[in-house]
């Protein structure tokens, strides 16, 4: 039976995955894109239990038991002043060292074999839109683990030029992250490691955080940096990462945030916050930006786990001291009683 849980209609953020599969000059592709107008695909609903998860407003993100069937409503739209024929289909994707990557053309995988769309093409009137429903039927025999796919909207047209026999393909899609397994959803965890300051060759400062995904689900990391206690008590920010860094479970990577080009070298206090969905962590410390083309390691503050370990060691030392004092006081009394 399809999942009947309550859902909320949302204006989901459009995922900017665009692929140009054409052997034409970039200028020709740009001209054709302008002529066609903008088109896209977006989510219209998310599960009620994920309303507080920003990723679920842009992507299909879920955890289900084997044998579950559920649906998601999407919308294909166009801002073009002419009619558009848009193909809609699901194709394979993966998460690895290169982040979230998608397969060429209509390549399938296990997850795409579970996805059925109620229409494979839509004809949009000028400035039109049309709903599309995706049904995901997970087999009862599905193994535990997270799968990835993209639901694409695609427009094809002949390229301009002497021959006109090369297809120009534009596609844009919505990512799908589906975890399957009995019981509750596996944890999402990541760790911020070393933070490094650097300057590009043109002198623009940046902060780079090493990150490790210690959970059982992929993470889409966005970074934000705030600076304070700088020269003459200056503060700056927030500065945000330009894109999203996707890490597979067990994967490692870096998140870079470019800062203002006119910032003095420092020293500064920094707060580097990383978020993926509901989960966020912050690294703090001090930094002085190096000369152009160089880098310097930030001096980080002790992390919460380190502080907790120190506190636990202090408590253990106090307990041991109290026990030893009690033993010391008992010995004379025991001898007198004998």
N, C-alpha and C positions, 0 to 999 in steps of 0.2 A: 504494500500500500504506500502511496506517496506520503511524504512527510507533511502533516497538516498543521504543524506548529505555527503560531501567530508570527507574522512578519510585518515589517514596517517599510513603507515605500521611501526610498531615499534617492537624492540626486547624486549618484555615485561619481567619483572622480574618474575621468577617462584615463586609461592606461596608455601611455605614449610608447607603444611598440609599433614602429613603422618599418616596413621592409620594401625597398625598391628593387625588384628583380628585373632589371632592364639593361640591355646593352646599348644604351643611348647616352648622349652627353648630358651632364648634370643640368645644363641650361635648358635642354629640351624637357627633362623631367620636371623642372620647376615651372616651366610654361604650362605643361599639361596639368600639373597639380592646381595651378591658379585657375585654369579654364574649368576644371571639374568642380572646384569648390571643396570645402571641408566635409568630411564624413567621419562617422565613428560608431562605436558600440559602447554601451555602459550598462551597469547593473541597475535594476529598478527595485530590488528587494534584498534584504539580508535577514538571517535568522534573528529572532528576538533575543536569544542569549548572546549575541555578538554585537549588540548595538554600541557597546563601549569599546569595540575593537576597530581602530581606524583602518586597518588593512582590509577588513570585511566590507568597508564602504567602497573599496576600489576593486578588490579581487574576490573570487570565490574561495573562501577559506573555511574548511570544515573538518570535523572528526566524526566518523560514523562507525558503527559496528558492521561486520560482514552481513550481507543480506539486506541492507538498508537501501531504500529508494527515496530520492528527494528531488525537488525541482528548484530552479532559479529562473526568474524572469529578467530578461534583458531588453534593451531597446537599441535598434539601429536607426541612425538619424543622418540627415544631410543638410548642409547649409547652401548647397548649390542651387542656382537658378534654373537648372534643367533637371530632367528625370535621371535617376541613377539606378542601375541594376547592380545589386550588391549580393555577392555570394557569402554564405555563412556556414562555417564548419569548425570542427574541433581538430587540432593537430597536436603532435607530441611536443613536450618541452622537458628540460632537465635542469637540475641545480648541481653545479660542480665548481671546479676551481675558477671557471670563467663567470661565475654567478648564474643568473637565470638566463638560459639560452633556449631557443626554440628551433625545431627541426624545419627543414625546407619544405615548401609546398604543403601537400596533404599527408605527410608522413604521420603514421599513427603509433600508438603505444597501448599498453594495457588500459590506462585510464580513458583514452579516447574511445576504446571499444565499449566502455560502459556509458558513454554520453550519447544521447539521442536528442537532436533538435527538431522542433515541430515544423520547421521550414529550413530549406537549404539555400534559399535565395529570396530576396525581397526586391520589389520594384518601387522605389521611392519617388513620389512626385516632388516637384521643386520645394525645397525647404521642408521636406516631409520626414516622417518617422514611422517605425513599425515595430511591434513587440515580437520577441522571439523567446520561446520557453525551452530551456535545457533540462532534460530529465537524466539524472545520474542513477543507474541501477547497479549497485555493488553486488557481485555474486556472493552467495553464502560461503563459498570456498576461498574467497579472497584472503591472501596472506597479510600479515601485519606490516605496516610501513606507510610512508608518505609518497604520493604520486603527484605528477605535475603535467599540466597541459595548458593550451591557450584556446579560447573560443574566438575565432577570427571573423572579422568583416572584411571583405576583399572586393576591390573594383579592378577590372582589367580593361585595357583599351589598347588599340593599335598606336604605336609611337608615331610622332610626326617625322617626316624625312622623305627621301626619295623612294624608298621601298615600302615603308609603312607596314612591314611584315614582322616587326619585333614587338612583342607584347610588353606594355608597361603595367606592372602590377603594384598596386598600393594596398596595404593591409594594415589593420590596426585591431588590437584584441584585448581581451580580459584574461588575466592569468587565473589558473585554477591550482590550488594547493589542497589536496584531499588526503587526509590521514585515515587509515583503516586499522581497526584493531578492537578487541574486546575491552570492556572497562572504560575508564575515563580517558580524557585527552591527555597525551603525554606532555611533559613539561616543556616550556620554552625558556631556555637559559642561555645567556651569553656573558662573556667576561671581557672587560677592558683591560688590556695589558699596558705596555709602554706607550707613552705619549711623546711624540717628537715634534719639535719646532724646526721649521726650515724656511728658506726664501728661494723663490724661483730665480732664474737668471736675470729677470727684469726687476727683481727686488721685492716682489709681492710676498708677504708672509703667509704661512699656512701652519696648521696643526694637523698632525697625522696620528691616529689612534690605531694600535694593533688590537684586533678583536678575535676572540675564539668563540665558536658556537658550541656550548657544552650541553645543549638540550637535544631533544629528539625530533624537533621540527625545524624546517628552514626558517631563517629570519631575514627580514628586509630592513636594513639599518639606515636610519637617517640621523645625521649629526647636527648639533647646535653648540656653538662656543660663545661664552660670555667672558669678557675680560674686565678686571677691576684692579684697584690699587696700583695703577700704572704711574708713570712719571707725572708729577704735579697732580696726583690723585685722580688721574683720568680713568674713565670707564669706557668700554666699547662693546658693541654687539646688541642683540644677538646676530651672529653670523651662522648661516646654515649651509649644509652640504649641498652641492649642486644636484646630486642624484641619489639613488638608492643602491646600497651594497648588499647583495644577497649572498648568504652563506648557507651551505648545506649542513646538516647535523655532523658535528665533528670537524667542520671546516674552519679555516683561519683566513683572515683578510685584513684590509686596512680601510678606514674611513677618513677621508681628507676634507677639511674645511678651509677654504680660502678666506683670508681676512682682508681688511682694508689696506690699500697700498700705502697710505700715509701714516700708518701707525709707527710710533717710535719704538726703538728696540726693547725698552723695558727697564727693569723687570716688571712683570705683570703677575697677578693672580688669575688663574683660569678655571673655568667650569666647563668641562667637555661632557655633554649629555648625548647619549645614544638611545634611540627608541626603535622598537619593532613591535607594532601592535600595542598590546596592553603593557608590555614590559619595557622599563627604562632603567638605565644605570648612569651614574655620573662619576667622572674622575676629576679630581681637583689637585692643584699644586701651583708652583711658580715656574716662570719661564722668562728667558731673555732671548729674543730672536737674533739669530746669527747674521753674518754678512750674506750678501747675495750668493746663491749657489751652494751654500753650506747648510748644515743641520745641527741641532743640539737637542739632547735629551732633556725633557722636562723633569723637574724635581717634584714628584708626586707626594701628596699627603698620604698617611697610612690609610689603608682601605678599611671598611667596616669589619671584614673577617679578621684582619690583623689586629685591630683594636679589640675585637671580641676575644681573640686568643690571648692577648696581653691581659685583659681583664680576668679571664678564666685562670690564667697562671697566677695572678695576684691573689685571687680568692683561694686557690689551692694552697698557696704559701701561708696565708693567714690561718687557714684551717689546720695545717700541719703544725704551725707554731702553737696554736691553742691546745692541740692534743699533747704536744710535748710538754707544755707548761703544766697541764693537768697530771701527767705522769710524774713529773718532777715533784709536784706538791704531795702526791700520794705516798711516795717512798718513805719519808720520815714517819708518817702516820702508821704505815704498815709495820714498821719496825717497833714502834711503841706498843702496838697492839700485841705483838709477839712476845 
